[in-house]
Amino acid sequence: MSHPVIDPQAAKTAPPAFESWGRYPRYDAKIVPLNWQNDFPGVLAGLNNGALPVGLGRSYGDVCLLKGGNLLQTTGMDRLIDFDPATGVLTAESGVSLAQVLDFAVPRGFFLPVTPGTKYVTLGGAIANDIHGKNHEAVGSFGNHVPSFELLRSDGSRRICSPTENPDWYAATIGGMGLTGLIAWAQLRLRPIVSRKIDYEGIQFHGIDEFLDLKQRYRHAEYSVSWVDCASTGKNFARGIYMLGEHAKDPDKLRPSPEPKLVFPFNAPGFALNHATVSLFNSVFFHKQIKPHVKQVVDYEPFFYPLDKILHWNRMYGKRGLVQFQYAIPWQNAKEGTIAILREIAKSGLASFLAVLKAFGEIPSLGTMSFPQPGIMLALDFPIKPDLTFPLLQRLGDMTLEFGGRLYSAKDAAMTPKQFQAFYPQCQQFARFRDPMLTSSFWERVTGGESTL
Ligand SMILES: Cc1cc2nc3c(=O)[nH]c(=O)nc-3n(C[C@H](O)[C@H](O)[C@H](O)COP(=O)(O)OP(=O)(O)OC[C@H]3O[C@@H](n4cnc5c(N)ncnc54)[C@H](O)[C@@H]3O)c2cc1C
């Protein structure tokens, strides 16, 4: 059974110029800034070892890395091009961040149709991973709100892609992990709001049955997500807080957001995160909500982006970094699979304090390689502990497969080629759309170096 091995040099050498959010693996690559759409494909001339367009590096593993290659960083392509308030359709270059979109849109009474747990991702990155948010059941994933984009290929060809124009390229590029070409610009359909506020409810639950009851009872909620304690066993096994939100309906001020002020200042020492500190954190978090059911009105920032308050919080995991494990298991096995996997995680003693449980809805994603599928989604971080973390991830990946689920490429640093090709049997069909000049360390790993499949 093959699984990634810890690179002993990883912690000793100076950090590379571009890291993914998990800071594992760490690879040197040349950063090639793209400031103008027309920089591509000219920048490829004379580059060796392939290239990969990247955004803000908020993917956790190696989907935004290319060992020894060239990372075409799009953050200089950050212009808003057009906005139609009648339809809510914004057109912007792909390096625009969702934070910039919010700063533009919120004061005008609009909000992102789908947002991840951080606003520091680019439009191109959000499309290329077809990201999902707390409203997946209500509106599907990001690509469902992208009417069109332009795809540039290394051979100089350009394609406008939409559900009706070049639909096969449209489907391959949504969730296509940057491998089909450079997304130069895209349209995004924003949704109207009248307030920055969110009507929030938090409800404690004990175990997966209560979680599923809440999911059924609040099935019409716009946003829902749960925090789950995956360190506890016995009577506290799978306890958590079910969090619901709706955009407030009473008109209020639509001010721009203040900038975050706190920065995690250093790499925490390796011993800072252990079973005792994580269990303590989980217990404090669970009891922070003293009443079993609370209702509050909160600003959208702490509701959607609680972790953005502390920039570089990933340093809390120390120099070795962290890996994330995120699955989606279909409904027929969702309960059984989630209980079995949570037990395996609790038994390992490696659980982290950032475990998120939620349901994916029925709206089909538009991308060939998109991650969401109807069922239960669990996401959690693990600190990297030599000899423990990767064997655990291997077991959890195999269990996910047994229960008919799949793992999320945007969060992965450990899937084997066998697992990937079983999770995504459509990868053969997808590979036909790959740009021959573009690849990633993720793609090289999960195709076993056979980057054409
Ligand atoms: C705190 C936190 C919370 C998160 N929460 C969620 C969540 O709730 N849901 C979720 O789905 N994800 C979540 N994520 C993951 C994140 O949303 C995705 O990994 C996102 O794709 C990162 O965007 P990025 O701009 O940083 O892109 P990068 O990480 O730099 O790149 C991501 C992918 O996009 C490709 N790419 C980037 N720009 C372009 C372009 N212009 N053209 C073609 N391809 C391109 C890259 O090649 C790469 O494959 C979270 C991440 C963090 C750190």
The ligand as an SDF file (V2000), in Angstrom:
LIG
                    3D

 53 58  0  0  0  0  0  0  0  0999 V2000
  -10.1010   28.5550    5.9860 C   0  0  0  0  0  0  0  0  0  0  0  0
  -10.5360   27.9030    4.7120 C   0  0  0  0  0  0  0  0  0  0  0  0
  -11.8610   27.5450    4.5520 C   0  0  0  0  0  0  0  0  0  0  0  0
  -12.2820   26.9480    3.3590 C   0  0  0  0  0  0  0  0  0  0  0  0
  -13.5920   26.6050    3.2410 N   0  0  0  0  0  0  0  0  0  0  0  0
  -14.0250   26.0070    2.1130 C   0  0  0  0  0  0  0  0  0  0  0  0
  -15.3940   25.6650    1.9510 C   0  0  0  0  0  0  0  0  0  0  0  0
  -16.2240   25.9140    2.8240 O   0  0  0  0  0  0  0  0  0  0  0  0
  -15.7670   25.0840    0.7840 N   0  0  0  0  0  0  0  0  0  0  0  0
  -14.8760   24.8230   -0.2240 C   0  0  0  0  0  0  0  0  0  0  0  0
  -15.2870   24.2930   -1.2590 O   0  0  0  0  0  0  0  0  0  0  0  0
  -13.5660   25.1410   -0.1080 N   0  0  0  0  0  0  0  0  0  0  0  0
  -13.1310   25.7310    1.0350 C   0  0  0  0  0  0  0  0  0  0  0  0
  -11.8160   26.0790    1.1730 N   0  0  0  0  0  0  0  0  0  0  0  0
  -10.8960   25.7920    0.0540 C   0  0  0  0  0  0  0  0  0  0  0  0
  -10.8130   26.9460   -0.9540 C   0  0  0  0  0  0  0  0  0  0  0  0
  -12.0610   27.5670   -1.1150 O   0  0  0  0  0  0  0  0  0  0  0  0
  -10.4030   26.4110   -2.3270 C   0  0  0  0  0  0  0  0  0  0  0  0
   -9.2480   25.6370   -2.2320 O   0  0  0  0  0  0  0  0  0  0  0  0
  -10.2110   27.5190   -3.3750 C   0  0  0  0  0  0  0  0  0  0  0  0
  -10.1580   26.9120   -4.6420 O   0  0  0  0  0  0  0  0  0  0  0  0
   -8.9350   28.3190   -3.1400 C   0  0  0  0  0  0  0  0  0  0  0  0
   -8.8580   29.3760   -4.0780 O   0  0  0  0  0  0  0  0  0  0  0  0
   -7.4700   30.1040   -4.3710 P   0  0  0  0  0  0  0  0  0  0  0  0
   -7.7420   31.3670   -5.0970 O   0  0  0  0  0  0  0  0  0  0  0  0
   -6.6850   30.2170   -3.1180 O   0  0  0  0  0  0  0  0  0  0  0  0
   -6.8060   29.1060   -5.4020 O   0  0  0  0  0  0  0  0  0  0  0  0
   -5.5170   28.1800   -5.2820 P   0  0  0  0  0  0  0  0  0  0  0  0
   -5.6060   27.3940   -4.0360 O   0  0  0  0  0  0  0  0  0  0  0  0
   -4.2980   28.9910   -5.5220 O   0  0  0  0  0  0  0  0  0  0  0  0
   -5.7790   27.2270   -6.5260 O   0  0  0  0  0  0  0  0  0  0  0  0
   -6.8700   26.3470   -6.4920 C   0  0  0  0  0  0  0  0  0  0  0  0
   -7.0590   25.6660   -7.8500 C   0  0  0  0  0  0  0  0  0  0  0  0
   -7.5310   26.6290   -8.7840 O   0  0  0  0  0  0  0  0  0  0  0  0
   -6.7200   26.6520   -9.9440 C   0  0  0  0  0  0  0  0  0  0  0  0
   -6.7590   28.0260  -10.4420 N   0  0  0  0  0  0  0  0  0  0  0  0
   -6.5900   29.1580   -9.7130 C   0  0  0  0  0  0  0  0  0  0  0  0
   -6.7570   30.2350  -10.5080 N   0  0  0  0  0  0  0  0  0  0  0  0
   -7.0420   29.7810  -11.7530 C   0  0  0  0  0  0  0  0  0  0  0  0
   -7.3290   30.4030  -13.0080 C   0  0  0  0  0  0  0  0  0  0  0  0
   -7.3660   31.7280  -13.1620 N   0  0  0  0  0  0  0  0  0  0  0  0
   -7.5620   29.6150  -14.0890 N   0  0  0  0  0  0  0  0  0  0  0  0
   -7.5600   28.2660  -13.9740 C   0  0  0  0  0  0  0  0  0  0  0  0
   -7.3190   27.6300  -12.7930 N   0  0  0  0  0  0  0  0  0  0  0  0
   -7.0560   28.3700  -11.7050 C   0  0  0  0  0  0  0  0  0  0  0  0
   -5.3600   26.1720   -9.4670 C   0  0  0  0  0  0  0  0  0  0  0  0
   -4.6170   25.5900  -10.5110 O   0  0  0  0  0  0  0  0  0  0  0  0
   -5.7420   25.1270   -8.4230 C   0  0  0  0  0  0  0  0  0  0  0  0
   -6.0030   23.8880   -9.0370 O   0  0  0  0  0  0  0  0  0  0  0  0
  -11.3510   26.6980    2.3280 C   0  0  0  0  0  0  0  0  0  0  0  0
  -10.0050   27.0670    2.4830 C   0  0  0  0  0  0  0  0  0  0  0  0
   -9.6000   27.6720    3.6610 C   0  0  0  0  0  0  0  0  0  0  0  0
   -8.1580   28.0610    3.8270 C   0  0  0  0  0  0  0  0  0  0  0  0
  1  2  1  0
  2  3  1  0
  2 52  2  0
  3  4  2  0
  4  5  1  0
  4 50  1  0
  5  6  2  0
  6  7  1  0
  6 13  1  0
  7  8  2  0
  7  9  1  0
  9 10  1  0
 10 11  2  0
 10 12  1  0
 12 13  2  0
 13 14  1  0
 14 15  1  0
 14 50  1  0
 15 16  1  0
 16 17  1  0
 16 18  1  0
 18 19  1  0
 18 20  1  0
 20 21  1  0
 20 22  1  0
 22 23  1  0
 23 24  1  0
 24 25  2  0
 24 26  1  0
 24 27  1  0
 27 28  1  0
 28 29  2  0
 28 30  1  0
 28 31  1  0
 31 32  1  0
 32 33  1  0
 33 34  1  0
 33 48  1  0
 34 35  1  0
 35 36  1  0
 35 46  1  0
 36 37  1  0
 36 45  1  0
 37 38  2  0
 38 39  1  0
 39 40  1  0
 39 45  2  0
 40 41  1  0
 40 42  2  0
 42 43  1  0
 43 44  2  0
 44 45  1  0
 46 47  1  0
 46 48  1  0
 48 49  1  0
 50 51  2  0
 51 52  1  0
 52 53  1  0
M  END
$$$$
